[in-house]
């Protein structure tokens, strides 16, 4: 079967650049949106040029120019959007509505994958303020996609490993703790941690797969369903050093939001749902969903004990 042509929107971003590389690696003709608003951002331009050198095609279009977006979309079969939805970097989720309008007008897209790549927003209707804005906006985009009858796949990739694993899921840092670590409750609630390159590999696998059409695909590799305490124990085993552990109980964790800036409050809310409520693992995948590692057992996903070794 001929491989679908893929357009990645947000290709210079943290997950987007991995999506471009995975698309190329799996043999898809790969296009990357180049926005004229890039201006003097030399880092983004260099990333785009590196994609071009690897065989991708750069397509210039602007979210401020509907016609240019339509023309870009008409060059491909599949659109994958990876625009950022995290508040401590940039937050552009609703810009996707312009992309939805372009896809609707173009009329040729076989599959659209909007920027999700986290918790399933359809399951987060009772999420805390202000963090629920992320889920609410993703649901606005989903509603627009479905009302336009655009073929789609939603990717729920759970926790990006780099943000949650080396730091033993400590807020405010990305590097491993040296002496002390805070446990959320007893630290036994299970979450799901996935290497970002694996997220991209699984995502690209879905785009020509009829089993994933108009469904949510959960990336939930069995050996990466772990508690915070298990992550800490992995790190202790690798380093040969036991960390001093302090428990943060639910009420104290939620009270810590007071006085924080907006982005920090969003982060604390999301951590609460993951590590106290267990929102990533407290449900069974239903008929409207699929699990990526079962669909694609050929993907040799990275286990978190192996992932941690790069931080030694």
C-alpha positions in Angstrom: 0.0 0.0 0.0 1.2 3.5 -0.9 2.3 5.5 2.2 0.2 8.6 2.9 1.7 12.0 2.5 2.0 13.7 5.9 2.0 17.4 6.9 3.3 18.1 10.3 2.2 21.4 11.8 4.4 22.5 14.7 7.3 20.5 13.4 10.0 22.5 15.2 8.5 21.8 18.6 9.4 19.3 21.3 7.1 16.5 20.1 6.7 17.9 16.5 10.4 17.4 15.6 10.1 13.7 16.7 6.9 13.3 14.6 8.8 14.6 11.5 11.6 12.1 12.0 9.3 9.2 12.7 7.3 10.0 9.6 10.4 10.0 7.5 11.8 6.9 9.1 8.5 5.0 8.3 8.8 6.0 4.7 6.0 8.6 4.4 6.5 11.6 2.0 6.7 14.2 4.8 5.9 17.9 4.6 6.5 20.4 7.4 4.7 23.7 7.7 7.0 26.7 7.7 5.3 29.8 9.0 6.5 33.2 7.9 6.1 34.4 11.5 9.3 32.5 12.2 11.0 35.8 11.8 14.5 35.8 13.3 14.1 32.6 15.2 17.3 31.0 14.0 16.9 27.8 16.0 13.6 27.0 14.4 14.9 27.8 10.9 17.9 25.5 11.4 15.6 22.7 12.6 13.5 23.2 9.4 16.6 23.1 7.2 17.7 19.9 8.9 14.4 18.3 8.0 14.8 19.4 4.4 18.2 17.8 4.3 16.7 14.6 5.6 14.2 14.5 2.8 11.2 16.5 4.1 9.5 19.2 2.1 9.0 22.6 3.6 5.6 24.2 2.9 5.1 27.9 3.7 1.7 28.9 5.1 0.4 31.1 7.8 -2.5 30.8 10.3 -3.2 34.4 9.4 -3.8 33.4 5.7 -6.6 30.9 5.2 -5.9 30.4 1.5 -2.3 29.5 2.3 -3.4 26.9 4.8 -5.8 25.3 2.4 -3.1 25.1 -0.3 -0.7 23.5 2.2 -3.4 20.9 3.3 -4.2 20.0 -0.3 -0.6 18.7 -0.9 -1.1 15.8 1.6 -3.3 13.0 2.8 -2.8 13.3 6.6 -2.3 16.3 8.9 -0.7 16.0 12.3 -0.7 19.0 14.5 1.7 19.2 17.4 1.2 22.8 18.5 2.0 23.4 22.2 -0.7 23.1 24.8 1.4 23.6 28.0 1.2 26.9 29.8 4.8 27.2 30.9 6.0 27.4 27.3 3.4 28.5 24.7 -0.3 27.7 24.5 -1.9 27.7 21.1 -4.5 24.9 21.1 -7.4 27.0 19.7 -5.3 28.1 16.7 -6.1 24.7 15.5 -9.7 25.8 14.7 -8.2 27.7 11.7 -6.5 24.5 10.6 -9.9 22.6 10.9 -11.5 25.2 8.7 -8.7 24.8 6.1 -9.0 21.0 6.2 -12.8 21.3 5.8 -12.5 23.5 2.7 -9.7 21.4 1.2 -11.8 18.3 1.4 -9.1 15.8 0.7 -7.7 14.8 4.1 -8.0 11.2 5.0 -6.9 11.6 8.6 -6.4 14.6 11.0 -4.5 14.1 14.3 -5.0 17.3 16.4 -2.6 18.3 19.1 -3.5 16.1 22.1 -0.6 13.9 23.2 -1.4 13.8 26.9 -4.4 12.8 29.1 -7.7 12.0 27.3 -9.6 15.3 27.5 -12.9 13.5 27.1 -12.3 11.9 30.6 -11.3 15.2 32.3 -14.7 16.9 32.5 -14.3 17.3 36.3 -10.8 18.6 36.2 -9.7 21.4 38.5 -9.4 25.0 37.6 -7.4 26.5 36.1 -5.7 23.4 34.6 -9.0 22.2 33.0 -8.6 24.9 30.3 -6.2 22.5 28.5 -8.9 19.8 28.3 -11.7 22.2 27.6 -9.9 23.7 24.6 -9.0 20.2 23.2 -12.7 19.3 23.4 -13.6 22.5 21.5 -11.2 21.4 18.8 -12.6 17.8 18.8 -16.2 19.2 18.5 -15.2 21.3 15.5 -13.5 18.2 13.9 -16.4 16.0 14.4 -19.0 18.6 13.3 -17.0 19.0 10.1 -17.0 15.2 9.6 -13.2 15.2 9.3 -11.7 11.7 9.6 -9.5 11.7 12.7 -7.5 9.9 15.3 -6.9 11.2 18.8 -3.6 10.2 20.5 -3.6 10.0 24.3 0.1 9.5 25.0 0.0 10.0 28.8 3.2 11.2 30.5 6.2 12.4 28.4 9.1 10.5 30.0 11.5 13.5 30.1 9.1 15.6 32.1 8.2 12.9 34.7 10.8 10.2 35.0 14.3 11.5 35.6 13.0 14.0 38.1 11.1 11.2 39.9 8.0 13.4 39.1 9.1 16.3 41.1 7.6 19.7 40.2 9.8 22.5 39.1 12.8 20.5 37.9 13.7 18.1 35.1 16.8 16.6 36.6 17.1 13.7 39.2 16.9 14.5 42.9 20.2 14.2 44.8 19.1 13.8 48.4 15.3 14.2 48.9 12.2 13.4 47.1 8.5 14.2 47.6 5.9 11.4 47.4 2.4 12.2 46.2 0.4 10.5 48.9 2.0 7.1 49.4 3.4 7.2 45.8 1.5 4.1 44.8 -1.0 5.4 42.2 -0.2 4.0 38.8 0.5 6.3 35.8 1.9 5.7 32.3 5.3 7.0 31.1 6.4 6.9 27.5 9.6 7.9 25.7 8.8 10.8 23.3 10.4 9.0 20.3 8.2 6.0 21.0 5.1 8.4 21.1 6.0 9.6 17.6 6.6 6.0 16.3 3.3 4.8 17.6 1.5 7.9 16.3 2.8 7.5 12.7 1.8 3.9 12.8 -1.9 4.9 13.3 -2.3 7.2 10.3 -2.9 4.5 7.6 -4.5 2.0 10.0 -8.3 1.5 9.5 -8.5 0.2 13.1 -7.7 3.6 14.5 -10.1 5.7 12.3 -12.2 8.0 14.3 -10.9 6.5 17.6 -8.8 7.5 20.5 -5.5 5.6 20.6 -4.0 5.3 24.1 -0.3 4.7 24.4 -0.1 2.5 27.4 2.8 0.0 27.2 2.3 -2.6 29.9 5.8 -2.4 31.4 5.6 1.4 31.6 2.5 1.5 33.8 4.3 2.4 37.0 3.8 4.3 40.3 5.9 7.2 41.4 7.4 5.0 44.1 8.5 2.5 41.4 10.2 5.2 39.4 12.0 6.3 42.6 13.1 2.7 43.4 14.4 2.3 39.8 16.6 5.4 40.3 17.8 4.3 43.7 18.8 0.9 42.3 20.7 2.5 39.4 22.6 5.0 41.7 22.9 2.7 44.7 21.7 5.6 46.9 18.5 5.8 48.9 16.6 9.1 48.8 15.0 10.7 51.8 11.2 10.6 51.2 8.5 13.0 52.4 4.8 12.4 51.8 2.6 15.2 50.6 -1.0 14.5 51.5 -3.8 15.5 49.2 -5.0 18.6 51.1 -1.5 19.9 51.4 -0.8 19.4 47.8 -3.9 21.3 46.7 -3.3 24.0 49.2 0.2 24.6 47.6 -1.5 26.1 44.6 -2.4 29.3 46.5 -0.1 32.1 45.6 1.4 30.3 42.6 1.4 31.9 39.1 -1.1 30.7 36.5 1.2 28.2 34.7 2.3 26.6 38.0 -1.4 26.2 39.1 -2.1 24.4 35.9 0.8 22.1 36.5 -0.2 21.3 40.1 -3.7 20.5 39.0 -2.5 18.1 36.3 -0.2 16.4 38.8 -3.1 16.0 41.2 -5.2 14.2 38.6 -2.3 11.9 37.6 -0.8 11.1 41.0 -3.7 11.3 43.4 -6.7 10.4 41.3 -4.9 8.0 38.9 -6.7 9.5 35.8 -4.4 7.7 33.4 -5.1 4.2 34.6 -8.4 4.2 36.5 -10.4 3.1 33.4 -10.6 0.4 30.9 -10.2 1.2 27.2 -13.6 0.9 25.6 -14.9 0.2 22.0 -14.1 3.8 21.0 -10.5 3.3 21.8 -7.4 1.2 21.0 -4.1 0.6 22.8 -1.0 1.3 20.7 1.4 -1.3 22.1 -1.2 -4.1 21.4 -1.8 -2.8 17.9 1.9 -2.4 17.1 3.9 -5.0 19.1 6.8 -4.6 16.6 7.6 -1.2 18.2 10.3 -2.0 20.8 9.4 0.7 23.3 11.9 1.9 25.9 11.4 0.8 29.4 11.8 3.4 32.1 14.7 1.7 33.9 16.6 1.8 30.6 15.5 5.4 30.0 16.9 6.5 33.4 20.4 5.3 32.6 21.1 8.3 30.4 20.9 10.5 33.5 23.6 8.7 35.4 
